[in-house]
Amino acid sequence: MGRSHYELFPDLPLHLKQSHQRGFAGLVQKCEEDKLIYPDGSQQWFRWEVHPWYRSNGDVGGIIVFSDNITDRKQAELTLEETQEKLQLFIKYAPASIVMFDRSMPRIDNWAIALRAFSEYSRGVEAIPPARFRRFH
């Protein structure tokens, strides 16, 4: 208590300070994903809101700032996206046929994609699923 928000967070980016000023002007400000990069190079992701509060006479008395550190969630999302991109590249350029099964293994997903990939690498070979796989479709 008794200290300014800007004293506690001296490296606050300009866009956040501007959001505070808009809050003091009576506007609600929100951001679902805001990446902050600190002077030491570290990064954090936040979800935040700025809401004005009012005095009994209707004037803005100040602002309420809410922030939620979503860094772990955002890193997980970015890792998942990167993994999916790598998997898609692997599937696209693999020098062999790749077939994907669902968890219970009763059917093959993406059979057409697998056959197309197989036929690209084995020209002249008839791309018909073996009899043991036909029963699943």
C-alpha positions in Angstrom: 0.0 0.0 0.0 1.0 3.5 -0.6 3.1 2.8 -3.7 2.3 3.6 -7.3 1.6 0.7 -9.7 4.3 2.1 -11.9 6.8 2.0 -9.0 6.0 -1.7 -8.5 6.2 -2.4 -12.3 8.7 0.2 -13.7 9.1 -1.7 -17.0 5.4 -1.6 -17.9 5.0 -1.2 -21.6 3.5 2.0 -23.0 0.4 0.3 -24.4 -0.6 -0.8 -20.9 -0.1 2.7 -19.5 -2.3 4.0 -22.3 -4.9 1.4 -21.4 -4.9 2.7 -17.8 -5.4 6.2 -19.1 -8.3 5.1 -21.2 -9.7 3.5 -18.0 -9.4 6.8 -16.2 -11.4 8.3 -19.0 -14.2 5.8 -18.3 -13.5 3.1 -20.9 -13.2 -0.6 -20.2 -10.1 -2.2 -21.8 -9.5 -5.9 -22.3 -6.8 -8.1 -23.9 -7.1 -11.9 -24.1 -3.4 -12.5 -25.0 -0.7 -10.0 -24.4 3.0 -10.9 -24.7 5.3 -8.9 -22.5 9.0 -9.0 -23.1 11.2 -7.8 -20.3 14.6 -6.0 -20.5 16.4 -9.2 -19.6 14.7 -10.9 -22.6 12.3 -13.1 -20.6 8.7 -13.2 -21.7 5.3 -13.6 -20.1 1.8 -13.8 -21.6 -1.1 -12.2 -19.8 -4.8 -11.8 -20.1 -5.9 -8.5 -18.6 -8.7 -6.0 -18.1 -8.9 -2.4 -16.9 -12.3 -1.2 -15.5 -13.0 2.3 -14.2 -14.7 2.6 -10.8 -17.0 5.5 -10.1 -17.7 7.9 -7.2 -21.2 8.5 -6.0 -21.3 11.7 -8.1 -20.6 9.7 -11.3 -17.0 10.8 -11.7 -14.3 8.2 -12.4 -12.6 7.6 -9.1 -9.9 5.3 -10.4 -9.4 2.0 -12.1 -9.4 -1.7 -11.2 -6.7 -3.7 -13.1 -7.1 -7.5 -13.4 -4.3 -9.6 -14.9 -3.9 -13.3 -15.2 -0.6 -14.9 -16.1 -1.4 -17.3 -19.0 2.3 -18.1 -19.9 2.1 -21.8 -19.2 -1.1 -22.2 -21.2 0.3 -20.1 -24.1 3.6 -22.1 -24.1 1.6 -25.3 -24.3 -0.4 -24.0 -27.2 2.7 -22.9 -29.1 4.4 -26.2 -28.4 1.4 -28.1 -29.7 1.2 -26.0 -32.9 4.9 -26.6 -33.5 4.5 -30.3 -33.0 1.6 -30.4 -35.3 3.5 -28.5 -38.0 6.4 -30.9 -37.7 4.1 -34.0 -37.8 2.4 -32.6 -41.0 5.8 -32.0 -42.6 6.9 -35.5 -41.6 3.8 -37.1 -43.1 4.0 -35.0 -46.2 7.7 -35.8 -47.0 8.1 -39.2 -45.4 9.6 -41.7 -47.9 7.1 -44.4 -46.9 3.4 -44.8 -46.5 2.0 -43.6 -43.2 -1.4 -44.9 -42.0 -3.1 -43.5 -39.0 -5.5 -45.5 -36.8 -8.0 -44.3 -34.3 -7.5 -45.4 -30.6 -9.7 -48.4 -30.8 -8.1 -49.5 -34.1 -11.4 -50.5 -35.9 -10.8 -48.3 -38.9 -8.1 -46.4 -40.7 -8.3 -42.6 -40.7 -7.2 -40.7 -43.8 -7.0 -43.8 -46.0 -7.2 -41.7 -49.2 -4.2 -39.6 -48.0 -2.2 -42.7 -47.1 -3.0 -44.2 -50.5 -2.1 -41.1 -52.4 1.2 -40.8 -50.5 1.9 -44.5 -51.1 1.2 -44.2 -54.8 3.5 -41.2 -55.1 6.4 -43.3 -53.8 5.5 -46.6 -55.6 4.6 -45.7 -59.1 3.1 -48.6 -61.0 2.0 -50.4 -57.9 -1.8 -50.8 -57.6 -2.8 -48.8 -54.5 -5.6 -51.1 -53.2 -5.8 -51.8 -49.4 -4.9 -55.4 -48.5 -7.8 -57.7 -47.8 -7.2 -57.7 -44.1 -7.8 -53.9 -44.0 -10.9 -53.9 -46.3 -13.1 -55.4 -43.6 -12.7 -52.3 -41.4 -14.4 -50.1 -44.1 
